[in-house]
Amino acid sequence: MEFEAIQKYFKTIDFGSVTNGLLFTIGSLIFVKLLQKLIQWFNFVRKGPPGPVGLPIVGSLPFLGKEPCKTLRNMKDKYGDIISVYLGPKYAAVVLNEYSVMKEVLNHPYALDRAKEQFSSLGSLGFGTENGEKWQEQRKFVLSAARNLGLGKGPWQTLLTDEASNLVEDVRKFKGQPKNIAPLLISSLNAGIISLLIGRRLNKDEEANKIKLCYDYADVAFKYCGPADPVSLIPGLRKLCEVFKIGGVDHAAKTIRTFTSFVR
């Protein structure tokens, strides 16, 4: 009896109407969301500093090219030292193209916050990926603790001096020939930081795997911390990369976990 009653109930339902209603609801939600983004884009264009208008939703992302920093810097001639650029569906960016303006703005408390880049969502270590007051408090504590431990003097000074001397010697080996020293600088920076953390320099021969891990970690950090990285600007794209493990996200997360384990 109960089964027959259920069958009769389903026969009375017009599934065509239900499907149409569901599609209408989904379409309405999408329309409202697009309208919201359009209004947000219009308000930013109207109220923000001068800058390119861009397109609704995607803003100026399609026009930044392969070198966004150069594209934004070239806009200075047309729009001035302070320009506004709409990047993706979430972020309205203000670009500073003059050192004096950067110095003034970045010293202001309102400049402490920033867009969340993909690196901070991969399980990174330390206060470098924090924002706002939390970052300010942790930075103050770390600097105070470092000074109490002897930062800039004693054993720490010796470690940094030795590392700087090694860097100079490595550069001299180029004998004045033009070279890309970025990998060398990153390696030296990593070695200096690790020396401060563990109290000694890593042996290049016996601990080559640890040195490579530090280099890989720095490479991941620089790669995924780019402020104009589309993955950082489009939240849905970040989630897509994490779920389907594309764009090197899986390798980056593994490197961060291994480095975190090494430091601890």
C-alpha positions in Angstrom: 0.0 0.0 0.0 2.7 2.4 1.0 4.7 1.7 -2.2 1.6 2.2 -4.4 0.9 5.5 -2.6 4.5 6.7 -3.3 4.0 5.7 -7.0 0.8 7.7 -7.3 2.5 10.7 -5.6 5.3 10.7 -8.1 2.9 10.4 -11.0 1.2 13.6 -9.9 4.5 15.5 -10.1 5.3 17.4 -13.3 9.0 16.9 -13.5 9.2 19.2 -16.5 8.0 22.1 -14.4 10.4 21.1 -11.6 13.3 21.1 -14.0 12.3 24.4 -15.5 11.9 25.9 -12.1 15.3 24.7 -11.0 17.0 26.0 -14.2 15.2 29.4 -13.7 16.5 29.5 -10.1 20.1 28.7 -11.1 19.9 31.2 -14.0 18.6 33.9 -11.6 21.4 33.3 -9.1 24.0 33.5 -11.8 22.4 36.7 -13.2 22.4 38.3 -9.7 26.0 37.4 -9.1 27.1 38.8 -12.5 25.1 42.0 -11.8 26.7 42.3 -8.4 30.2 42.0 -10.0 29.2 44.5 -12.7 28.1 47.1 -10.1 31.3 46.5 -8.1 33.4 47.0 -11.2 31.5 50.2 -12.2 31.8 51.7 -8.7 35.6 51.0 -8.7 36.1 52.5 -12.1 34.1 55.6 -11.1 35.6 56.1 -7.6 39.1 54.8 -7.9 42.3 56.5 -9.1 42.7 56.9 -12.9 43.5 53.8 -14.8 42.3 51.5 -17.6 38.6 50.7 -17.6 39.1 47.0 -18.5 36.2 44.5 -18.9 33.5 43.5 -16.5 34.4 40.4 -14.4 37.9 39.9 -15.7 39.0 43.5 -15.6 42.4 44.2 -17.1 43.8 40.6 -16.6 43.6 39.7 -20.4 45.7 42.8 -21.2 48.6 42.5 -18.8 50.7 40.3 -21.1 53.6 38.0 -20.2 55.3 40.7 -18.1 52.6 42.4 -16.0 55.1 44.5 -14.1 56.3 46.2 -17.3 52.8 46.7 -18.6 51.7 48.4 -15.3 54.9 50.5 -15.2 54.2 51.7 -18.8 50.8 52.9 -17.7 52.5 55.6 -15.6 52.9 57.9 -18.7 49.2 57.9 -19.3 47.6 57.7 -15.9 50.3 59.0 -13.4 52.1 57.6 -10.4 49.0 56.1 -8.8 46.7 54.0 -11.0 43.8 51.7 -10.4 43.5 48.3 -12.1 40.7 45.8 -11.8 42.1 42.3 -11.6 39.7 39.4 -11.8 36.3 39.1 -10.1 37.6 39.8 -6.6 40.4 42.3 -6.4 40.6 46.0 -7.3 44.3 46.9 -7.2 46.0 50.2 -6.8 49.4 50.3 -8.5 52.1 52.6 -7.2 54.7 53.6 -9.9 56.9 56.0 -8.0 59.4 55.2 -5.1 58.4 58.2 -3.0 54.7 57.3 -3.3 55.5 53.7 -2.4 57.4 54.7 0.7 54.7 57.0 1.9 51.9 54.4 1.3 53.7 51.3 2.7 54.5 53.1 5.9 50.8 53.6 6.6 48.9 51.0 8.7 46.2 50.6 6.1 48.8 49.1 3.7 49.5 46.1 6.1 46.8 44.0 4.5 47.1 42.3 1.2 45.5 39.8 -1.2 46.0 36.2 -0.1 48.4 34.5 -2.6 48.3 30.8 -3.3 51.5 30.1 -1.4 49.8 30.8 2.0 47.1 28.3 1.2 49.6 25.5 0.6 50.6 25.1 4.2 53.5 27.5 4.4 55.5 28.1 7.5 56.1 31.3 9.6 54.6 34.8 9.8 55.7 35.9 6.4 52.3 35.0 4.9 50.3 36.7 7.7 48.4 40.0 7.3 47.4 43.1 9.2 47.8 43.3 12.9 48.7 39.6 13.3 51.7 40.0 11.0 52.7 43.2 12.8 52.6 41.6 16.3 54.5 38.5 15.2 57.2 40.5 13.4 57.7 42.7 16.5 58.1 39.6 18.6 60.5 37.9 16.2 62.7 41.0 16.0 62.8 41.4 19.7 63.6 37.7 20.3 66.3 37.9 17.6 68.0 40.9 19.2 67.9 39.2 22.6 69.6 36.2 21.1 72.4 38.3 19.6 71.3 39.2 16.1 74.0 41.2 14.3 76.8 40.3 16.8 78.6 37.3 18.2 78.2 33.9 16.5 75.3 35.2 14.3 77.5 37.9 12.8 80.3 35.4 12.1 77.9 33.1 10.3 76.5 35.9 8.1 80.0 37.3 7.4 81.2 33.8 6.3 78.3 33.4 4.0 78.8 36.8 2.5 82.5 36.0 1.9 81.5 32.7 0.2 79.1 34.6 -2.1 81.8 37.1 -3.1 84.2 34.3 -3.9 81.6 32.5 -6.0 80.9 35.8 -8.0 84.7 36.2 -8.5 84.8 32.8 -10.3 82.8 34.4 -13.1 85.9 36.5 -13.9 83.8 39.5 -15.0 81.7 37.6 -17.5 78.0 38.3 -17.6 76.0 35.7 -15.7 72.6 35.2 -14.2 73.4 35.3 -10.5 69.8 34.9 -9.3 70.2 31.2 -8.4 73.5 32.1 -6.6 71.8 34.9 -4.6 68.9 32.6 -3.7 71.2 29.9 -2.6 73.3 32.3 -0.5 70.2 33.7 1.1 68.9 30.3 2.0 72.3 29.2 3.4 72.4 32.4 5.5 68.9 31.8 6.9 69.5 28.1 7.6 72.8 29.0 9.3 70.9 31.3 11.7 68.3 28.7 12.4 70.6 25.7 13.2 73.7 27.6 14.3 76.1 26.3 11.5 76.6 26.2 7.8 75.3 23.3 5.8 78.1 21.1 4.3 77.8 21.4 0.5 79.0 17.8 0.0 77.5 15.9 2.8 74.2 17.8 3.1 73.5 18.6 -0.6 70.0 17.2 -0.3 69.1 19.7 2.5 70.6 22.6 0.5 68.5 21.5 -2.5 65.4 21.3 -0.3 66.0 24.9 0.8 66.5 26.1 -2.7 63.3 24.3 -3.9 61.4 25.9 -1.0 62.5 29.4 -2.0 61.7 28.7 -5.6 58.2 27.6 -4.7 57.8 30.7 -2.5 58.8 33.1 -5.3 56.7 31.3 -7.9 53.4 31.3 -6.0 53.8 34.7 -4.2 53.4 36.8 -7.4 50.7 39.5 -6.8 49.6 39.3 -10.5 49.4 35.5 -10.5 45.9 34.6 -12.0 45.6 31.8 -9.4 45.9 34.3 -6.6 43.4 36.7 -8.2 40.7 34.2 -9.1 39.7 32.1 -6.0 37.9 29.4 -8.0 41.0 28.8 -10.1 43.1 28.2 -7.0 40.7 25.6 -5.7 40.6 24.0 -9.1 44.4 23.7 -9.1 44.4 22.2 -5.6 41.6 19.6 -6.3 43.0 18.4 -9.7 46.7 18.9 -8.7 47.5 21.0 -11.8 49.9 23.9 -12.2 52.6 22.3 -10.0 50.5 22.8 -6.8 51.0 19.2 -5.7 54.8 19.5 -6.0 54.7 22.8 -4.2 52.7 21.5 -1.3 55.0 18.5 -0.9 58.1 20.7 -0.9 56.5 22.9 1.8 55.7 19.9 4.0 59.2 18.5 3.6 60.8 21.8 4.4 58.5 22.4 7.4 59.5 18.9 8.8 63.2 19.7 8.2 63.0 23.1 10.1 61.1 21.6 13.0 
